[in-house]
Amino acid sequence: MSTNDAEASLELLNAGFRDFIPHNRVLGFTIVKASFEPSFIIALLPFDERLVGHPDSGLLHGGAVTTLLDAAGGAATYMKIGSPVPIATLDLRIDYLKPAAGRLHVHSRAECIKVTKNVAFVRMNAYHDDPDDPIALGTATYMIGTKGQAVAPGVSP
């Protein structure tokens, strides 16, 4: 894949996540890097005072981190599938390892590790600057398509 293809895919992903998922737009969710092989994305949740969960310490609310991980997992699924079929979160597990510090951006790296006929399996982490010092680790499964719609192209049953 050429650099232009990757950049075009990145812009399409951002447009989709910004235009079709309103809370991603409000949160400022942005995909900053995307790869087809391996299928992963790196997303950014910029710090916003509205997302502070503990006013005295400035710590970010855990729900914002959860949303970042779920959205990043969905984006990684799209990278693996390679087409814009509807997906839905089936299961999302997040282990919080430490609080998200106040006034710092949060990144997430999400990798789609397997796609079956109807389900994608994703691993993700949230961190400030160093992916090896995570705020939270997550795993998720996403349903691919809905009744009457095609499943992921190129995926055998």
C-alpha positions, 0 to 999 in steps of 0.5 A: 500500500502506498503512503497516499493510500494510507493517508486517504484511509486515515482521512476517510476513517476520521471523517466517518468517526467525526461525521457519523458518531457525534460524541466522537466529534464532541470529544475531539477523537482523532485517528493519528495513525492507521495501518492495514498490515498489521491492522492497527490505529493510534487515536488521540483524545485531547484533554478537555476540562469538560472531561474531568471527573475529579475537579480537585485533582483534574483527573480525567473521567474513566468514561472518556477513556472507555469511549476512546478505547471503544472508538479506537477498537472500532476503527481498528476493526474497519482497518482489518475489514477494509470496507465500511460495513456496520459494526457494533460492540458486543463485549468490552472489557477494560482494566484500569491500571492508573488514573488518567492524569489531568491536563494531558492528552490520552492516546490509544493503540488498538489492533484487530487481531482476528476477524471471523465471519461475524465477529472481530477481536480487538486489543487496545491500550490507553496511555499518555506518552508511553504505550509501555506505561498504560492507563488502561488495557482493553479487549473487545469483540465487535459484531460485523454487519447486521441481519441481511447485510454482507459480512466482512469481505474475504472472510470465510465462514 
